[in-house]
Amino acid sequence: MDKFELDKIEDAVKTILQAVGEDPDREGLQDTPKRVAKMYAELFAGLNDDPAHFLDVGFTEQYDEMVVLRDIPFHSMCEHHLLPFMGKAHVAYIPNGKVVGISKLARVVETFAHRPQLQERLTSQIADLLMSKLQAKGVGVIIEASHTCMTIRGVKTPGATMVTSSMQGIFRSNIATRNEAMNLLMGNHR
């Protein structure tokens, strides 16, 4: 939290409360600016973290089949409305002599998600990093998410799910490998 200017966030929240006709000094709202500032520091903590460092710890392993981690829960903030979107990320890669602990895959997702985001960018960032850092033969990332900027405002379509994917390396160039990845990544979701 030390890299965030919490006092500026607090002032901005007070201004918003006043702009919508509320009294920031009202009993129920007195601590709201402080709470919101701390919340933003938590939700945007990924701005101060480099997810690449999670992939520095790898293991030499001559495993050349697909490694899949499904249903990684995440939440992020849509950069267009600063409203949350949340869902699950599914990640697969084919090692090229190096594997990484599966918790590291979840940490990469979490770190990229804790920034103002677009789901499309989040999907690509995860895939790009895994491909380059692990020097994998292929990487596949699928993200399914519900966006509150669409479910509670605007078009108001609760239950809608956005799905994005990024297929790289052999997952893009070999249709059989891509199909196997899609089946493993999506499991019962199809």
Sequence and secondary structure as in RCSB ss.txt:
>XXXX:A:sequence
MDKFELDKIEDAVKTILQAVGEDPDREGLQDTPKRVAKMYAELFAGLNDDPAHFLDVGFTEQYDEMVVLRDIPFH
SMCEHHLLPFMGKAHVAYIPNGKVVGISKLARVVETFAHRPQLQERLTSQIADLLMSKLQAKGVGVIIEASHTCM
TIRGVKTPGATMVTSSMQGIFRSNIATRNEAMNLLMGNHR
>XXXX:A:secstr
 TTS HHHHHHHHHHHHHHTT  TTSGGGTTHHHHHHHHHHHHTGGGG  GGGGGG EEE    S EEEEEEEEE
EEETTT  EEEEEEEEEEE SSEEE HHHHHHHHHHHHSSEE HHHHHHHHHHHHHHHHT SEEEEEEEEEEHHH
HSSTT  TT  EEEEEEEEHHHH HHHHHHHHHHHHGGG 
